[in-house]
Amino acid sequence: MSEEEYNNTMIEAFIDKPEKTLWYQMAFKKYNVNGIDSMKWNWSWWAFFGGWGFLLYRKQYLASALIFVLSMLISFIPFAGFILSTFIGGFGTYIVYKGYKTKLAEVEANITNVEDKIETMRQIGGYNQWVIWVYAIFVTIAFIGIISSLIIPSFNN
């Protein structure tokens, strides 16, 4: 297996969604210039609309928690949420890439057999299917809260 085939196979195992593999392989190649990581803008509508949910879905737990807390802290500032969403839309995939690189280094340091490396990447990478439901419930509750705050005061008059 050539080095390029190995890298593509490891990305495929980490992403664990065949229909998204090529997109991530192309994005990850943009971030690595001759072996040196380079943070670059790469737009993702999923990251833009999902924000912390996108990162949680892609198992980037610390980044997801930080973005969640930050989004709560800036929620009262006009347009700050939009700016944060734009930032995540442009750099969310890079955060996933950095998570991939961390896991890849761990796997390569501890496992010698190529097939075992690939299987391990598949197990520690991938995505959290349950996040879709948690995020949908969170957004629904927030939406109901906003609508309630608009409707309930009208009953007091």
Secondary structure, 3 states (H helix, E strand, C coil): CCHHHHHHHHHHHHHCCHHHHHHHHHHHHHHEECCEECCCCCCCHHHHHHCHHHHHHCCCHHHHHHHHHHHHHCCCCCCHHHHHHHHHHHHHHHHHHHHHHHHHHHHHHHCCCHHHHHHHHHHHCCCCCHHHHHHHHHHHHHHHHHHHHHHHHHHCC
